[in-house]
Amino acid sequence: MESKTGSFTGPPETHYFGGLLFDMDGTLIDSTDAIVKHWHKLGADLGVDPQVILATSHGRRSIDTLKVYDPAKANWDYIRHVEGLIPKEYGADAVEIPGARSLLGALEAADAPWAIVTSGTRPLLEGWLQVMKMASPKHNVVAEDVADGKPHPACYLLGKARLGLGPEETALVIEDAPAGVRAGKAAGCRVVGLTTTHRLEQIREAGADWIVKDLRSVGFVGRDAVTGLVRIELWDTLVI
């Protein structure tokens, strides 16, 4: 793929990490159509143009979005309820990101350390994993686990801690949203940015270390027998 901003032609390269931290929507699954329908429904209830909400809602927690439009609804009981309905009502509208299922399956088979770090609530995360029948990690971080959402680094710092990684150990964050890329970098992680939902230029400006089209360019190779580090191979990365 050639463009004015580069080409996805990077040769294979191998790196070692203490563990992997995945965003959910736009990284493992694409639930864009479902989320659009969700915000159209809520927008009607709020009396707000859903397109205005959707312009800034991707990658952000619903509680942070609702604080702007209806602070009375910006509480976890309400948000967990409405987000829990999304996979039930719109599950057929979601698809997996190419390469996600095979990558997660390989990590699980090797008992490699990985977690999902999402701006969604626990009912939303668990609902999507059930509907999509994807591997479920032993650890995850959801919206209600942290006081501040992305781009604040709290979620990825907590993700590292839940994998048992110390401050000096490096995790690989995989993200599709600029806010998430910034959160990962601020947490001291290396970041792979996907161009599944945002323009390439936005991912570059956010500071991703590598940029690929989707998870077909990220592969699990194995774990170091001595250190336990996860060996990851990247290919077809963006070359400027």
C-alpha positions as CSV (number, residue, x, y, z in Angstrom):
1,M,0.0,0.0,0.0
2,E,1.6,3.2,-1.2
3,S,0.6,6.7,0.0
4,K,1.9,10.2,0.3
5,T,2.8,9.4,3.9
6,G,4.6,6.1,3.3
7,S,4.1,2.5,2.6
8,F,3.3,-0.6,4.6
9,T,6.4,-2.5,3.5
10,G,8.6,-2.8,6.6
11,P,10.6,-6.0,6.8
12,P,10.1,-8.5,9.6
13,E,11.5,-7.4,13.0
14,T,11.5,-9.2,16.3
15,H,11.1,-7.6,19.8
16,Y,10.8,-8.9,23.3
17,F,8.2,-7.7,25.9
18,G,7.1,-8.6,29.4
19,G,3.5,-8.8,28.2
20,L,0.9,-7.5,25.8
21,L,-1.9,-5.0,26.5
22,F,-4.7,-4.8,23.9
23,D,-7.4,-2.2,23.5
24,M,-10.7,-3.8,22.6
25,D,-12.9,-1.9,20.1
26,G,-11.1,-1.1,16.9
27,T,-8.2,-3.3,17.9
28,L,-9.6,-6.8,18.5
29,I,-13.1,-6.2,17.2
30,D,-14.8,-3.6,15.0
31,S,-18.1,-2.7,16.6
32,T,-18.4,0.6,14.9
33,D,-21.9,0.0,13.5
34,A,-23.1,-1.2,16.9
35,I,-21.7,1.8,18.7
36,V,-23.2,4.2,16.1
37,K,-26.6,2.7,16.7
38,H,-26.0,2.9,20.5
39,W,-25.2,6.6,20.4
40,H,-28.1,7.3,18.1
41,K,-30.4,5.7,20.6
42,L,-28.8,7.6,23.5
43,G,-28.6,10.8,21.5
44,A,-32.3,10.8,21.1
45,D,-32.8,10.3,24.8
46,L,-30.3,13.1,25.5
47,G,-31.7,15.5,22.9
48,V,-28.2,15.7,21.3
49,D,-27.2,15.2,17.7
50,P,-25.5,11.7,17.8
51,Q,-23.0,12.9,15.1
52,V,-21.8,15.5,17.6
53,I,-21.3,12.8,20.2
54,L,-19.7,10.3,17.8
55,A,-17.1,12.9,16.6
56,T,-15.3,12.6,19.9
57,S,-16.5,9.5,21.6
58,H,-14.3,6.8,20.1
59,G,-11.6,5.6,22.5
60,R,-13.2,7.5,25.4
61,R,-15.2,6.2,28.3
62,S,-18.9,6.7,28.2
63,I,-18.8,8.3,31.6
64,D,-16.5,11.0,30.3
65,T,-18.7,11.6,27.3
66,L,-21.9,11.8,29.3
67,K,-20.4,14.3,31.8
68,V,-20.5,16.7,28.9
69,Y,-24.1,16.1,27.7
70,D,-26.0,14.8,30.8
71,P,-24.0,14.7,34.1
72,A,-27.0,13.0,35.8
73,K,-26.4,9.9,33.6
74,A,-22.7,9.9,34.2
75,N,-22.8,7.2,36.8
76,W,-21.5,3.6,36.6
77,D,-24.9,1.9,37.3
78,Y,-26.5,3.6,34.3
79,I,-23.5,3.1,32.0
80,R,-22.9,-0.5,32.9
81,H,-26.6,-1.1,32.1
82,V,-26.7,0.6,28.7
83,E,-23.3,-0.7,27.6
84,G,-24.3,-4.2,28.6
85,L,-27.2,-4.1,26.2
86,I,-25.0,-3.3,23.2
87,P,-23.7,-6.8,22.4
88,K,-27.2,-8.2,23.1
89,E,-29.0,-5.8,20.8
90,Y,-26.3,-5.2,18.1
91,G,-24.1,-8.2,18.4
92,A,-24.6,-9.1,14.7
93,D,-23.1,-5.7,13.7
94,A,-19.6,-6.5,15.1
95,V,-16.7,-8.2,13.3
96,E,-13.3,-9.2,14.4
97,I,-10.2,-7.3,13.3
98,P,-8.2,-9.4,10.9
99,G,-5.6,-11.4,12.7
100,A,-7.0,-10.9,16.1
101,R,-8.4,-14.4,16.7
102,S,-5.2,-16.2,15.7
103,L,-2.9,-13.9,17.7
104,L,-5.0,-14.2,20.9
105,G,-5.2,-18.0,20.4
106,A,-1.5,-18.3,20.1
107,L,-0.9,-16.2,23.2
108,E,-3.4,-18.3,25.2
109,A,-2.0,-21.6,24.0
110,A,1.5,-20.5,25.2
111,D,0.1,-19.1,28.5
112,A,1.8,-15.8,27.5
113,P,0.9,-12.7,29.7
114,W,-1.7,-10.5,28.0
115,A,-4.6,-8.4,29.0
116,I,-7.4,-6.2,27.5
117,V,-7.3,-2.6,28.5
118,T,-10.6,-1.0,27.4
119,S,-12.5,2.2,27.8
120,G,-15.7,0.1,27.9
121,T,-17.3,-1.2,31.0
122,R,-17.0,-4.8,32.3
123,P,-20.5,-5.8,30.9
124,L,-19.6,-4.5,27.5
125,L,-16.2,-6.3,27.4
126,E,-17.6,-9.6,28.7
127,G,-20.6,-9.3,26.3
128,W,-18.4,-8.8,23.3
129,L,-16.1,-11.7,24.2
130,Q,-19.1,-14.0,24.6
131,V,-20.8,-12.9,21.4
132,M,-17.5,-13.0,19.3
133,K,-16.4,-16.3,21.0
134,M,-12.8,-14.9,21.3
135,A,-10.1,-15.8,23.8
136,S,-10.7,-14.2,27.2
137,P,-7.6,-13.1,29.2
138,K,-7.0,-13.8,32.8
139,H,-6.6,-10.1,33.4
140,N,-8.3,-7.0,32.1
141,V,-8.8,-3.3,32.9
142,V,-12.1,-1.7,32.3
143,A,-13.5,1.8,32.4
144,E,-14.7,1.7,36.0
145,D,-11.2,0.5,37.2
146,V,-9.6,3.9,36.9
147,A,-10.4,7.4,37.9
148,D,-9.2,8.9,34.6
149,G,-9.7,7.5,31.1
150,K,-7.4,7.5,28.1
151,P,-5.3,9.5,27.2
152,H,-4.4,9.4,30.9
153,P,-1.9,6.5,31.4
154,A,-3.6,5.1,34.5
155,C,-5.3,2.2,32.6
156,Y,-2.1,1.0,31.0
157,L,-0.1,1.4,34.3
158,L,-2.8,-0.8,35.9
159,G,-2.6,-3.3,33.1
160,K,1.1,-3.7,33.5
161,A,0.7,-4.2,37.3
162,R,-2.0,-6.8,36.7
163,L,0.4,-8.7,34.5
164,G,3.0,-8.5,37.3
165,L,5.3,-6.2,35.4
166,G,7.4,-3.6,37.3
167,P,7.9,0.0,36.2
168,E,11.2,-0.9,34.5
169,E,9.7,-3.8,32.5
170,T,8.3,-3.0,29.0
171,A,4.9,-4.0,27.8
172,L,3.6,-3.8,24.2
173,V,0.4,-1.8,23.8
174,I,-1.7,-2.4,20.7
175,E,-4.2,0.4,20.0
176,D,-6.3,2.0,17.2
177,A,-7.2,5.3,18.8
178,P,-4.9,8.4,19.2
179,A,-6.1,8.7,22.9
180,G,-5.1,5.1,23.5
181,V,-1.7,5.5,21.8
182,R,-1.0,8.5,24.0
183,A,-2.0,6.6,27.1
184,G,0.3,3.7,26.3
185,K,3.3,6.0,25.6
186,A,2.6,8.0,28.8
187,A,2.7,4.7,30.7
188,G,6.2,3.9,29.4
189,C,5.1,1.2,26.9
190,R,6.0,0.6,23.3
191,V,2.9,1.0,21.1
192,V,1.8,-0.6,17.9
193,G,-0.9,1.6,16.2
194,L,-3.5,0.1,13.9
195,T,-5.1,2.1,11.1
196,T,-8.4,0.3,11.5
197,T,-10.5,3.3,12.7
198,H,-8.4,6.5,12.4
199,R,-6.3,8.2,9.7
200,L,-2.7,7.2,9.6
201,E,-1.6,10.7,10.3
202,Q,-3.6,10.7,13.5
203,I,-1.8,7.6,14.7
204,R,1.6,9.0,13.7
205,E,0.9,12.2,15.6
206,A,-0.1,10.3,18.7
207,G,3.4,8.8,18.8
208,A,3.0,5.1,17.9
209,D,6.3,3.3,17.7
210,W,5.1,1.1,14.8
211,I,2.1,1.5,12.6
212,V,0.4,-1.4,10.8
213,K,-2.9,-1.9,9.0
214,D,-4.2,-4.6,11.3
215,L,-3.2,-7.6,13.5
216,R,-2.2,-9.7,10.5
217,S,1.1,-7.9,10.8
218,V,1.7,-8.9,14.5
219,G,2.8,-12.4,15.3
220,F,3.6,-14.3,18.5
221,V,6.8,-16.3,18.0
222,G,7.3,-17.7,21.5
223,R,8.6,-17.1,25.0
224,D,12.2,-17.0,26.2
225,A,12.8,-20.1,28.2
226,V,15.0,-18.2,30.8
227,T,13.4,-14.8,31.1
228,G,9.8,-15.6,30.1
229,L,9.8,-12.6,27.8
230,V,7.3,-12.7,24.9
231,R,8.8,-12.7,21.5
232,I,6.8,-10.7,19.0
233,E,7.4,-10.3,15.2
234,L,6.1,-7.3,13.3
235,W,6.1,-7.0,9.5
236,D,4.6,-4.8,6.8
237,T,5.0,-1.8,9.2
238,L,4.7,1.7,7.9
239,V,7.9,2.9,6.2
240,I,8.1,6.7,5.7
